[in-house]
């Protein structure tokens, strides 16, 4: 069985829906998934970026459309808005 | 998958336009995207270096090595100017 295809299909199912992306460091992104490639670089729309600093304070930043580098992505949660 | 919404298509679309490149360190580089490659190495023109939204430096041309890039987004603020 070609597992590569299955992995891609799992993310492919999320296209068009909200996705919560947790990075390796203290960063998170929530946005609508438009597309992705083999490296899981992701094209997101209506994105909110959450950056947690050393004091646990969360800074947010809104971006209309962005290409997120897949290099630092840790976890993807489909359909998820980030719990406050 | 919708072929026109892949990362490669997005990049082709924004070449020559104002973009914001955020690095893993949190520093933003705003400028006109002149070209880039598959490693996300980026060449920018009319570059502004922003730390916490404040312009710290201006460069005519800048090259950013791809491994530092967190994300690339279209810069709507400069778009509408």
Backbone of each chain as nested JSON, in Angstrom:
{
  "chains": [
    {"id": "A", "residues": [
      {"number": 1, "name": "UNK", "atoms": {"N": [0.846, -1.196, 0.0], "CA": [0.0, 0.0, 0.0], "C": [0.884, 1.25, 0.0]}},
      {"number": 2, "name": "UNK", "atoms": {"N": [0.475, 2.235, -0.775], "CA": [1.256, 3.464, -0.855], "C": [0.845, 4.417, 0.267]}},
      {"number": 3, "name": "UNK", "atoms": {"N": [1.61, 4.394, 1.35], "CA": [1.258, 5.207, 2.524], "C": [1.396, 6.695, 2.253]}},
      {"number": 4, "name": "UNK", "atoms": {"N": [2.281, 7.036, 1.305], "CA": [2.487, 8.434, 0.965], "C": [1.189, 9.094, 0.492]}},
      {"number": 5, "name": "UNK", "atoms": {"N": [0.464, 8.376, -0.322], "CA": [-0.804, 8.884, -0.842], "C": [-1.802, 9.06, 0.307]}},
      {"number": 6, "name": "UNK", "atoms": {"N": [-1.857, 8.115, 1.215], "CA": [-2.803, 8.178, 2.325], "C": [-2.548, 9.384, 3.229]}},
      {"number": 7, "name": "UNK", "atoms": {"N": [-1.258, 9.63, 3.496], "CA": [-0.91, 10.776, 4.337], "C": [-1.404, 12.066, 3.702]}},
      {"number": 8, "name": "UNK", "atoms": {"N": [-1.143, 12.203, 2.422], "CA": [-1.552, 13.415, 1.724], "C": [-3.071, 13.549, 1.704]}},
      {"number": 9, "name": "UNK", "atoms": {"N": [-3.755, 12.408, 1.583], "CA": [-5.227, 12.437, 1.531], "C": [-5.827, 12.947, 2.83]}},
      {"number": 10, "name": "UNK", "atoms": {"N": [-5.17, 12.624, 3.928], "CA": [-5.654, 13.071, 5.238], "C": [-5.664, 14.595, 5.311]}},
      {"number": 11, "name": "UNK", "atoms": {"N": [-4.591, 15.223, 4.827], "CA": [-4.529, 16.689, 4.838], "C": [-5.442, 17.247, 3.751]}},
      {"number": 12, "name": "UNK", "atoms": {"N": [-5.509, 16.514, 2.63], "CA": [-6.349, 16.949, 1.505], "C": [-7.807, 17.109, 1.935]}},
      {"number": 13, "name": "UNK", "atoms": {"N": [-8.257, 16.252, 2.84], "CA": [-9.633, 16.319, 3.35], "C": [-9.897, 17.623, 4.097]}},
      {"number": 14, "name": "UNK", "atoms": {"N": [-8.837, 18.237, 4.617], "CA": [-8.985, 19.463, 5.409], "C": [-9.067, 20.707, 4.54]}},
      {"number": 15, "name": "UNK", "atoms": {"N": [-8.785, 20.577, 3.241], "CA": [-8.806, 21.755, 2.368], "C": [-10.188, 22.378, 2.377]}},
      {"number": 16, "name": "UNK", "atoms": {"N": [-10.228, 23.687, 2.591], "CA": [-11.493, 24.428, 2.631], "C": [-12.051, 24.571, 4.029]}},
      {"number": 17, "name": "UNK", "atoms": {"N": [-11.465, 23.854, 4.999], "CA": [-11.983, 23.974, 6.368], "C": [-10.929, 24.6, 7.279]}},
      {"number": 18, "name": "UNK", "atoms": {"N": [-11.371, 24.974, 8.468], "CA": [-10.47, 25.618, 9.43], "C": [-9.481, 24.598, 9.97]}},
      {"number": 19, "name": "UNK", "atoms": {"N": [-8.279, 25.077, 10.198], "CA": [-7.204, 24.2, 10.642], "C": [-6.38, 24.939, 11.694]}},
      {"number": 20, "name": "UNK", "atoms": {"N": [-6.053, 24.226, 12.757], "CA": [-5.219, 24.776, 13.829], "C": [-3.829, 24.146, 13.687]}},
      {"number": 21, "name": "UNK", "atoms": {"N": [-2.836, 24.967, 13.48], "CA": [-1.473, 24.491, 13.248], "C": [-0.607, 24.855, 14.45]}},
      {"number": 22, "name": "UNK", "atoms": {"N": [0.0, 23.856, 15.078], "CA": [0.879, 24.092, 16.217], "C": [2.326, 23.903, 15.752]}},
      {"number": 23, "name": "UNK", "atoms": {"N": [3.152, 24.92, 15.977], "CA": [4.551, 24.885, 15.548], "C": [5.435, 24.268, 16.636]}},
      {"number": 24, "name": "UNK", "atoms": {"N": [6.686, 24.007, 16.274], "CA": [7.64, 23.418, 17.217], "C": [7.909, 24.348, 18.396]}},
      {"number": 25, "name": "UNK", "atoms": {"N": [7.989, 25.656, 18.1], "CA": [8.189, 26.63, 19.181], "C": [6.823, 27.132, 19.674]}},
      {"number": 26, "name": "UNK", "atoms": {"N": [6.806, 28.25, 20.375], "CA": [5.569, 28.736, 21.013], "C": [4.692, 29.523, 20.041]}},
      {"number": 27, "name": "UNK", "atoms": {"N": [4.538, 29.01, 18.846], "CA": [3.694, 29.696, 17.869], "C": [2.578, 28.782, 17.402]}},
      {"number": 28, "name": "UNK", "atoms": {"N": [1.417, 29.393, 17.122], "CA": [0.292, 28.637, 16.582], "C": [-0.406, 29.476, 15.518]}},
      {"number": 29, "name": "UNK", "atoms": {"N": [-1.015, 28.793, 14.569], "CA": [-1.765, 29.473, 13.521], "C": [-3.131, 28.808, 13.382]}},
      {"number": 30, "name": "UNK", "atoms": {"N": [-4.175, 29.633, 13.201], "CA": [-5.487, 29.094, 12.864], "C": [-5.939, 29.766, 11.568]}},
      {"number": 31, "name": "UNK", "atoms": {"N": [-6.308, 28.959, 10.582], "CA": [-6.738, 29.526, 9.317], "C": [-7.457, 28.502, 8.463]}},
      {"number": 32, "name": "UNK", "atoms": {"N": [-8.003, 28.987, 7.335], "CA": [-8.661, 28.088, 6.388], "C": [-7.611, 27.549, 5.422]}},
      {"number": 33, "name": "UNK", "atoms": {"N": [-7.513, 26.231, 5.332], "CA": [-6.493, 25.616, 4.475], "C": [-6.901, 25.708, 3.002]}},
      {"number": 34, "name": "UNK", "atoms": {"N": [-6.014, 26.317, 2.205], "CA": [-6.274, 26.409, 0.762], "C": [-5.507, 25.348, -0.015]}},
      {"number": 35, "name": "UNK", "atoms": {"N": [-4.316, 25.039, 0.459], "CA": [-3.514, 24.046, -0.246], "C": [-2.241, 23.728, 0.511]}},
      {"number": 36, "name": "UNK", "atoms": {"N": [-1.539, 22.709, 0.039], "CA": [-0.273, 22.32, 0.667], "C": [0.563, 21.584, -0.372]}},
      {"number": 37, "name": "UNK", "atoms": {"N": [1.842, 21.359, -0.066], "CA": [2.68, 20.603, -0.995], "C": [3.354, 19.425, -0.279]}},
      {"number": 38, "name": "UNK", "atoms": {"N": [4.309, 18.786, -0.958], "CA": [4.953, 17.576, -0.427], "C": [5.685, 17.815, 0.896]}},
      {"number": 39, "name": "UNK", "atoms": {"N": [6.126, 19.059, 1.117], "CA": [6.852, 19.37, 2.357], "C": [5.89, 19.811, 3.464]}},
      {"number": 40, "name": "UNK", "atoms": {"N": [4.582, 19.773, 3.177], "CA": [3.555, 20.303, 4.067], "C": [3.773, 21.797, 4.355]}},
      {"number": 41, "name": "UNK", "atoms": {"N": [4.348, 22.504, 3.37], "CA": [4.209, 23.961, 3.38], "C": [2.728, 24.201, 3.17]}},
      {"number": 42, "name": "UNK", "atoms": {"N": [2.148, 25.161, 3.877], "CA": [0.697, 25.31, 3.784], "C": [0.256, 26.708, 3.413]}},
      {"number": 43, "name": "UNK", "atoms": {"N": [-0.711, 26.752, 2.511], "CA": [-1.322, 28.011, 2.093], "C": [-2.585, 28.203, 2.918]}},
      {"number": 44, "name": "UNK", "atoms": {"N": [-2.613, 29.272, 3.737], "CA": [-3.734, 29.516, 4.644], "C": [-4.387, 30.871, 4.362]}},
      {"number": 45, "name": "UNK", "atoms": {"N": [-5.69, 30.939, 4.6], "CA": [-6.435, 32.188, 4.429], "C": [-7.112, 32.574, 5.749]}},
      {"number": 46, "name": "UNK", "atoms": {"N": [-7.339, 33.889, 5.927], "CA": [-7.975, 34.435, 7.15], "C": [-7.313, 33.852, 8.401]}},
      {"number": 47, "name": "UNK", "atoms": {"N": [-6.029, 34.148, 8.503], "CA": [-5.194, 33.506, 9.51], "C": [-5.057, 34.37, 10.765]}},
      {"number": 48, "name": "UNK", "atoms": {"N": [-5.125, 33.718, 11.911], "CA": [-4.719, 34.363, 13.157], "C": [-3.47, 33.656, 13.657]}},
      {"number": 49, "name": "UNK", "atoms": {"N": [-2.449, 34.489, 13.935], "CA": [-1.183, 33.957, 14.44], "C": [-1.147, 34.188, 15.949]}},
      {"number": 50, "name": "UNK", "atoms": {"N": [-0.821, 33.169, 16.719], "CA": [-0.716, 33.287, 18.168], "C": [0.727, 33.038, 18.564]}},
      {"number": 51, "name": "UNK", "atoms": {"N": [1.303, 34.025, 19.271], "CA": [2.692, 33.895, 19.702], "C": [2.741, 34.035, 21.219]}},
      {"number": 52, "name": "UNK", "atoms": {"N": [3.082, 32.953, 21.89], "CA": [3.131, 32.971, 23.358], "C": [4.546, 33.323, 23.816]}},
      {"number": 53, "name": "UNK", "atoms": {"N": [4.685, 34.398, 24.592], "CA": [6.027, 34.779, 25.058], "C": [6.382, 34.076, 26.37]}},
      {"number": 54, "name": "UNK", "atoms": {"N": [7.539, 34.402, 26.923], "CA": [8.068, 33.696, 28.087], "C": [7.153, 33.823, 29.311]}},
      {"number": 55, "name": "UNK", "atoms": {"N": [6.385, 34.939, 29.388], "CA": [5.487, 35.139, 30.527], "C": [4.132, 34.46, 30.327]}},
      {"number": 56, "name": "UNK", "atoms": {"N": [3.966, 33.761, 29.243], "CA": [2.706, 33.087, 28.962], "C": [1.683, 34.015, 28.321]}},
      {"number": 57, "name": "UNK", "atoms": {"N": [2.122, 35.246, 27.992], "CA": [1.225, 36.206, 27.357], "C": [1.126, 35.898, 25.857]}},
      {"number": 58, "name": "UNK", "atoms": {"N": [-0.102, 35.94, 25.345], "CA": [-0.312, 35.578, 23.939], "C": [-0.503, 36.837, 23.101]}},
      {"number": 59, "name": "UNK", "atoms": {"N": [0.319, 36.979, 22.072], "CA": [0.129, 38.078, 21.118], "C": [-0.503, 37.515, 19.855]}},
      {"number": 60, "name": "UNK", "atoms": {"N": [-1.51, 38.206, 19.34], "CA": [-2.151, 37.725, 18.118], "C": [-1.886, 38.69, 16.972]}},
      {"number": 61, "name": "UNK", "atoms": {"N": [-1.954, 38.146, 15.771], "CA": [-1.706, 38.918, 14.56], "C": [-2.578, 38.321, 13.459]}},
      {"number": 62, "name": "UNK", "atoms": {"N": [-3.323, 39.198, 12.763], "CA": [-4.204, 38.711, 11.693], "C": [-3.52, 38.881, 10.336]}},
      {"number": 63, "name": "UNK", "atoms": {"N": [-3.592, 37.854, 9.522], "CA": [-3.032, 37.912, 8.169], "C": [-4.071, 37.35, 7.201]}},
      {"number": 64, "name": "UNK", "atoms": {"N": [-4.279, 38.055, 6.081], "CA": [-5.312, 37.619, 5.149], "C": [-4.958, 36.289, 4.48]}},
      {"number": 65, "name": "UNK", "atoms": {"N": [-3.717, 36.212, 3.976], "CA": [-3.328, 35.021, 3.229], "C": [-1.828, 34.818, 3.406]}},
      {"number": 66, "name": "UNK", "atoms": {"N": [-1.403, 33.621, 3.711], "CA": [0.035, 33.406, 3.871], "C": [0.45, 31.993, 3.476]}},
      {"number": 67, "name": "UNK", "atoms": {"N": [1.731, 31.894, 3.147], "CA": [2.351, 30.594, 2.891], "C": [3.238, 30.269, 4.079]}},
      {"number": 68, "name": "UNK", "atoms": {"N": [2.85, 29.241, 4.825], "CA": [3.561, 28.854, 6.039], "C": [4.615, 27.802, 5.706]}},
      {"number": 69, "name": "UNK", "atoms": {"N": [5.844, 28.064, 6.141], "CA": [6.936, 27.114, 5.938], "C": [6.67, 25.838, 6.753]}},
      {"number": 70, "name": "UNK", "atoms": {"N": [6.711, 24.692, 6.102], "CA": [6.407, 23.429, 6.757], "C": [7.481, 22.934, 7.708]}},
      {"number": 71, "name": "UNK", "atoms": {"N": [8.644, 23.568, 7.632], "CA": [9.813, 23.123, 8.373], "C": [9.59, 23.046, 9.887]}},
      {"number": 72, "name": "UNK", "atoms": {"N": [8.843, 23.999, 10.432], "CA": [8.691, 24.087, 11.886], "C": [7.323, 23.637, 12.389]}},
      {"number": 73, "name": "UNK", "atoms": {"N": [6.541, 23.012, 11.493], "CA": [5.206, 22.565, 11.902], "C": [5.316, 21.3, 12.745]}},
      {"number": 74, "name": "UNK", "atoms": {"N": [4.569, 21.266, 13.855], "CA": [4.586, 20.115, 14.741], "C": [3.296, 19.31, 14.617]}},
      {"number": 75, "name": "UNK", "atoms": {"N": [2.141, 19.985, 14.654], "CA": [0.869, 19.262, 14.731], "C": [-0.235, 20.029, 14.005]}},
      {"number": 76, "name": "UNK", "atoms": {"N": [-1.138, 19.282, 13.374], "CA": [-2.286, 19.866, 12.683], "C": [-3.559, 19.361, 13.337]}},
      {"number": 77, "name": "UNK", "atoms": {"N": [-4.471, 20.262, 13.682], "CA": [-5.749, 19.858, 14.266], "C": [-6.879, 20.357, 13.356]}},
      {"number": 78, "name": "UNK", "atoms": {"N": [-7.517, 19.414, 12.623], "CA": [-8.553, 19.805, 11.665], "C": [-9.795, 20.339, 12.368]}},
      {"number": 79, "name": "UNK", "atoms": {"N": [-10.415, 21.341, 11.727], "CA": [-11.674, 21.887, 12.223], "C": [-11.526, 22.682, 13.499]}},
      {"number": 80, "name": "UNK", "atoms": {"N": [-10.299, 22.821, 13.975], "CA": [-10.103, 23.392, 15.293], "C": [-9.899, 24.881, 15.297]}},
      {"number": 81, "name": "UNK", "atoms": {"N": [-10.628, 25.572, 16.162], "CA": [-10.248, 26.907, 16.562], "C": [-9.444, 26.713, 17.835]}},
      {"number": 82, "name": "UNK", "atoms": {"N": [-8.513, 27.612, 18.07], "CA": [-7.647, 27.472, 19.221], "C": [-8.437, 27.799, 20.498]}},
      {"number": 83, "name": "UNK", "atoms": {"N": [-8.39, 26.931, 21.531], "CA": [-9.08, 27.259, 22.784], "C": [-8.404, 28.456, 23.45]}},
      {"number": 84, "name": "UNK", "atoms": {"N": [-9.204, 29.377, 24.006], "CA": [-8.621, 30.596, 24.606], "C": [-8.084, 30.317, 26.007]}}
    ]},
    {"id": "B", "residues": [
      {"number": 1, "name": "UNK", "atoms": {"N": [-6.851, 17.74, -5.615], "CA": [-6.54, 19.029, -4.996], "C": [-6.685, 20.134, -6.038]}},
      {"number": 2, "name": "UNK", "atoms": {"N": [-7.229, 21.241, -5.615], "CA": [-7.363, 22.366, -6.545], "C": [-5.965, 22.862, -6.926]}},
      {"number": 3, "name": "UNK", "atoms": {"N": [-5.623, 22.714, -8.179], "CA": [-4.262, 22.996, -8.629], "C": [-3.88, 24.473, -8.52]}},
      {"number": 4, "name": "UNK", "atoms": {"N": [-4.872, 25.368, -8.6], "CA": [-4.539, 26.792, -8.557], "C": [-4.327, 27.296, -7.14]}},
      {"number": 5, "name": "UNK", "atoms": {"N": [-4.456, 26.439, -6.155], "CA": [-4.297, 26.884, -4.765], "C": [-3.137, 26.202, -4.073]}},
      {"number": 6, "name": "UNK", "atoms": {"N": [-2.181, 25.737, -4.84], "CA": [-0.992, 25.132, -4.247], "C": [-0.032, 26.245, -3.835]}},
      {"number": 7, "name": "UNK", "atoms": {"N": [0.899, 25.936, -2.917], "CA": [1.9, 26.929, -2.547], "C": [2.652, 27.489, -3.755]}},
      {"number": 8, "name": "UNK", "atoms": {"N": [2.987, 26.634, -4.722], "CA": [3.731, 27.095, -5.899], "C": [2.932, 28.129, -6.69]}},
      {"number": 9, "name": "UNK", "atoms": {"N": [1.615, 27.893, -6.812], "CA": [0.772, 28.831, -7.55], "C": [0.669, 30.162, -6.823]}},
      {"number": 10, "name": "UNK", "atoms": {"N": [0.584, 30.095, -5.507], "CA": [0.532, 31.321, -4.693], "C": [1.8, 32.141, -4.884]}},
      {"number": 11, "name": "UNK", "atoms": {"N": [2.947, 31.454, -4.88], "CA": [4.223, 32.15, -5.038], "C": [4.331, 32.814, -6.401]}},
      {"number": 12, "name": "UNK", "atoms": {"N": [3.884, 32.1, -7.435], "CA": [3.911, 32.661, -8.788], "C": [3.041, 33.915, -8.851]}},
      {"number": 13, "name": "UNK", "atoms": {"N": [1.946, 33.889, -8.102], "CA": [0.986, 34.986, -8.087], "C": [1.546, 36.246, -7.424]}},
      {"number": 14, "name": "UNK", "atoms": {"N": [2.372, 36.083, -6.377], "CA": [2.824, 37.249, -5.604], "C": [4.19, 37.777, -6.022]}},
      {"number": 15, "name": "UNK", "atoms": {"N": [4.859, 37.136, -6.991], "CA": [6.141, 37.67, -7.469], "C": [5.9, 39.055, -8.084]}},
      {"number": 16, "name": "UNK", "atoms": {"N": [6.73, 40.02, -7.681], "CA": [6.592, 41.38, -8.183], "C": [5.664, 42.241, -7.345]}},
      {"number": 17, "name": "UNK", "atoms": {"N": [5.064, 41.645, -6.304], "CA": [4.135, 42.386, -5.456], "C": [4.719, 42.604, -4.053]}},
      {"number": 18, "name": "UNK", "atoms": {"N": [4.148, 43.534, -3.285], "CA": [4.625, 43.747, -1.916], "C": [4.277, 42.548, -1.028]}},
      {"number": 19, "name": "UNK", "atoms": {"N": [5.251, 42.126, -0.262], "CA": [5.043, 40.976, 0.63], "C": [5.612, 41.272, 2.019]}},
      {"number": 20, "name": "UNK", "atoms": {"N": [5.162, 40.49, 2.982], "CA": [5.772, 40.475, 4.307], "C": [6.378, 39.1, 4.501]}},
      {"number": 21, "name": "UNK", "atoms": {"N": [7.652, 39.058, 4.846], "CA": [8.311, 37.79, 5.148], "C": [8.635, 37.795, 6.634]}},
      {"number": 22, "name": "UNK", "atoms": {"N": [8.062, 36.872, 7.395], "CA": [8.395, 36.788, 8.813], "C": [9.384, 35.66, 9.041]}},
      {"number": 23, "name": "UNK", "atoms": {"N": [10.452, 35.961, 9.768], "CA": [11.457, 34.949, 10.071], "C": [11.108, 34.26, 11.393]}},
      {"number": 24, "name": "UNK", "atoms": {"N": [11.745, 33.141, 11.646], "CA": [11.52, 32.405, 12.897], "C": [11.86, 33.258, 14.116]}},
      {"number": 25, "name": "UNK", "atoms": {"N": [12.791, 34.22, 13.947], "CA": [13.177, 35.095, 15.046], "C": [12.117, 36.146, 15.357]}},
      {"number": 26, "name": "UNK", "atoms": {"N": [11.096, 36.261, 14.508], "CA": [10.034, 37.239, 14.743], "C": [10.234, 38.539, 13.984]}},
      {"number": 27, "name": "UNK", "atoms": {"N": [11.368, 38.684, 13.311], "CA": [11.627, 39.9, 12.532], "C": [10.872, 39.82, 11.202]}},
      {"number": 28, "name": "UNK", "atoms": {"N": [10.253, 40.951, 10.826], "CA": [9.537, 41.035, 9.552], "C": [10.373, 41.776, 8.519]}},
      {"number": 29, "name": "UNK", "atoms": {"N": [10.347, 41.282, 7.306], "CA": [10.918, 42.027, 6.19], "C": [9.807, 42.317, 5.207]}},
      {"number": 30, "name": "UNK", "atoms": {"N": [9.563, 43.625, 4.993], "CA": [8.543, 44.049, 4.031], "C": [9.245, 44.559, 2.795]}},
      {"number": 31, "name": "UNK", "atoms": {"N": [8.796, 44.113, 1.649], "CA": [9.418, 44.59, 0.412], "C": [8.716, 44.003, -0.788]}},
      {"number": 32, "name": "UNK", "atoms": {"N": [9.243, 44.361, -1.955], "CA": [8.682, 43.828, -3.187], "C": [9.433, 42.543, -3.533]}},
      {"number": 33, "name": "UNK", "atoms": {"N": [8.675, 41.47, -3.696], "CA": [9.276, 40.161, -3.953], "C": [9.817, 40.113, -5.378]}},
      {"number": 34, "name": "UNK", "atoms": {"N": [11.16, 40.029, -5.517], "CA": [11.669, 39.971, -6.89], "C": [11.799, 38.536, -7.377]}},
      {"number": 35, "name": "UNK", "atoms": {"N": [12.255, 37.62, -6.506], "CA": [12.227, 36.215, -6.904], "C": [12.467, 35.312, -5.703]}},
      {"number": 36, "name": "UNK", "atoms": {"N": [12.174, 34.05, -5.874], "CA": [12.431, 33.072, -4.823], "C": [12.542, 31.675, -5.432]}},
      {"number": 37, "name": "UNK", "atoms": {"N": [13.022, 30.723, -4.637], "CA": [13.179, 29.359, -5.147], "C": [12.514, 28.352, -4.208]}},
      {"number": 38, "name": "UNK", "atoms": {"N": [12.72, 27.075, -4.5], "CA": [12.076, 26.0, -3.751], "C": [12.529, 25.875, -2.312]}},
      {"number": 39, "name": "UNK", "atoms": {"N": [13.665, 26.498, -1.965], "CA": [14.135, 26.476, -0.574], "C": [13.543, 27.634, 0.217]}},
      {"number": 40, "name": "UNK", "atoms": {"N": [12.71, 28.443, -0.439], "CA": [12.182, 29.69, 0.132], "C": [13.293, 30.714, 0.343]}},
      {"number": 41, "name": "UNK", "atoms": {"N": [14.426, 30.558, -0.352], "CA": [15.376, 31.662, -0.443], "C": [14.643, 32.776, -1.167]}},
      {"number": 42, "name": "UNK", "atoms": {"N": [14.814, 34.011, -0.686], "CA": [13.996, 35.12, -1.19], "C": [14.856, 36.332, -1.506]}},
      {"number": 43, "name": "UNK", "atoms": {"N": [14.591, 36.955, -2.645], "CA": [15.199, 38.251, -2.95], "C": [14.112, 39.313, -2.887]}},
      {"number": 44, "name": "UNK", "atoms": {"N": [14.371, 40.372, -2.094], "CA": [13.406, 41.461, -1.936], "C": [14.01, 42.77, -2.42]}},
      {"number": 45, "name": "UNK", "atoms": {"N": [13.151, 43.665, -2.911], "CA": [13.559, 45.023, -3.258], "C": [12.823, 45.989, -2.338]}},
      {"number": 46, "name": "UNK", "atoms": {"N": [13.368, 47.195, -2.174], "CA": [12.775, 48.247, -1.317], "C": [12.417, 47.672, 0.044]}},
      {"number": 47, "name": "UNK", "atoms": {"N": [13.377, 47.016, 0.66], "CA": [13.102, 46.246, 1.87], "C": [13.097, 47.11, 3.132]}},
      {"number": 48, "name": "UNK", "atoms": {"N": [12.13, 46.854, 4.008], "CA": [12.113, 47.452, 5.343], "C": [12.223, 46.335, 6.368]}},
      {"number": 49, "name": "UNK", "atoms": {"N": [13.12, 46.513, 7.312], "CA": [13.275, 45.536, 8.39], "C": [12.429, 46.01, 9.574]}},
      {"number": 50, "name": "UNK", "atoms": {"N": [11.421, 45.234, 9.985], "CA": [10.531, 45.656, 11.067], "C": [10.664, 44.718, 12.265]}},
      {"number": 51, "name": "UNK", "atoms": {"N": [10.873, 45.317, 13.45], "CA": [10.868, 44.555, 14.691], "C": [9.723, 45.091, 15.542]}},
      {"number": 52, "name": "UNK", "atoms": {"N": [8.78, 44.248, 15.9], "CA": [7.562, 44.634, 16.629], "C": [6.831, 45.776, 15.919]}},
      {"number": 53, "name": "UNK", "atoms": {"N": [6.764, 45.715, 14.612], "CA": [6.022, 46.701, 13.83], "C": [6.739, 48.03, 13.602]}},
      {"number": 54, "name": "UNK", "atoms": {"N": [7.969, 48.145, 14.135], "CA": [8.73, 49.382, 14.01], "C": [9.836, 49.196, 12.969]}},
      {"number": 55, "name": "UNK", "atoms": {"N": [9.946, 50.133, 12.037], "CA": [10.984, 50.015, 11.009], "C": [12.353, 50.298, 11.616]}},
      {"number": 56, "name": "UNK", "atoms": {"N": [13.255, 49.326, 11.504], "CA": [14.593, 49.474, 12.097], "C": [15.644, 49.78, 11.041]}},
      {"number": 57, "name": "UNK", "atoms": {"N": [15.375, 49.391, 9.821], "CA": [16.398, 49.482, 8.776], "C": [15.74, 49.455, 7.413]}},
      {"number": 58, "name": "UNK", "atoms": {"N": [16.409, 50.065, 6.453], "CA": [15.919, 49.975, 5.067], "C": [17.051, 49.513, 4.164]}},
      {"number": 59, "name": "UNK", "atoms": {"N": [16.728, 48.625, 3.25], "CA": [17.719, 48.115, 2.3], "C": [17.149, 48.227, 0.888]}},
      {"number": 60, "name": "UNK", "atoms": {"N": [18.017, 48.522, -0.07], "CA": [17.582, 48.55, -1.468], "C": [17.233, 47.154, -1.922]}},
      {"number": 61, "name": "UNK", "atoms": {"N": [18.185, 46.258, -1.777], "CA": [17.966, 44.849, -2.103], "C": [18.348, 44.012, -0.9]}},
      {"number": 62, "name": "UNK", "atoms": {"N": [17.634, 42.9, -0.726], "CA": [17.978, 42.001, 0.373], "C": [17.768, 40.561, -0.071]}},
      {"number": 63, "name": "UNK", "atoms": {"N": [18.678, 39.706, 0.367], "CA": [18.53, 38.273, 0.124], "C": [18.3, 37.588, 1.468]}},
      {"number": 64, "name": "UNK", "atoms": {"N": [17.264, 36.77, 1.542], "CA": [16.964, 36.053, 2.783], "C": [17.142, 34.565, 2.545]}},
      {"number": 65, "name": "UNK", "atoms": {"N": [17.965, 33.93, 3.367], "CA": [18.147, 32.49, 3.23], "C": [16.902, 31.763, 3.727]}},
      {"number": 66, "name": "UNK", "atoms": {"N": [16.441, 30.797, 2.939], "CA": [15.131, 30.174, 3.134], "C": [14.922, 29.481, 4.463]}},
      {"number": 67, "name": "UNK", "atoms": {"N": [15.996, 28.977, 5.072], "CA": [15.809, 28.212, 6.314], "C": [15.281, 29.074, 7.458]}},
      {"number": 68, "name": "UNK", "atoms": {"N": [15.437, 30.413, 7.356], "CA": [14.966, 31.327, 8.407], "C": [13.508, 31.731, 8.262]}},
      {"number": 69, "name": "UNK", "atoms": {"N": [12.905, 31.394, 7.121], "CA": [11.57, 31.92, 6.815], "C": [10.485, 31.147, 7.575]}},
      {"number": 70, "name": "UNK", "atoms": {"N": [9.647, 31.894, 8.316], "CA": [8.474, 31.298, 8.962], "C": [7.301, 31.324, 7.997]}},
      {"number": 71, "name": "UNK", "atoms": {"N": [6.978, 32.502, 7.468], "CA": [5.938, 32.569, 6.452], "C": [6.123, 33.736, 5.493]}},
      {"number": 72, "name": "UNK", "atoms": {"N": [5.455, 33.641, 4.363], "CA": [5.402, 34.729, 3.384], "C": [3.932, 35.096, 3.217]}},
      {"number": 73, "name": "UNK", "atoms": {"N": [3.612, 36.381, 3.315], "CA": [2.233, 36.783, 3.056], "C": [2.205, 38.011, 2.146]}},
      {"number": 74, "name": "UNK", "atoms": {"N": [1.091, 38.168, 1.425], "CA": [0.905, 39.353, 0.593], "C": [0.689, 40.538, 1.514]}},
      {"number": 75, "name": "UNK", "atoms": {"N": [1.346, 41.66, 1.235], "CA": [1.278, 42.837, 2.094], "C": [0.167, 43.748, 1.619]}},
      {"number": 76, "name": "UNK", "atoms": {"N": [-1.003, 43.62, 2.239], "CA": [-2.174, 44.366, 1.786], "C": [-2.029, 45.866, 2.081]}},
      {"number": 77, "name": "UNK", "atoms": {"N": [-1.327, 46.208, 3.182], "CA": [-1.166, 47.623, 3.532], "C": [-0.461, 48.392, 2.419]}},
      {"number": 78, "name": "UNK", "atoms": {"N": [0.632, 47.796, 1.912], "CA": [1.379, 48.492, 0.859], "C": [0.675, 48.379, -0.478]}},
      {"number": 79, "name": "UNK", "atoms": {"N": [-0.109, 47.338, -0.611], "CA": [-0.893, 47.095, -1.813], "C": [-1.835, 48.254, -2.096]}},
      {"number": 80, "name": "UNK", "atoms": {"N": [-2.507, 48.714, -1.007], "CA": [-3.563, 49.707, -1.163], "C": [-3.023, 51.131, -1.195]}},
      {"number": 81, "name": "UNK", "atoms": {"N": [-1.715, 51.311, -0.917], "CA": [-1.121, 52.652, -0.89], "C": [-1.174, 53.307, -2.256]}}
    ]}
  ]
}
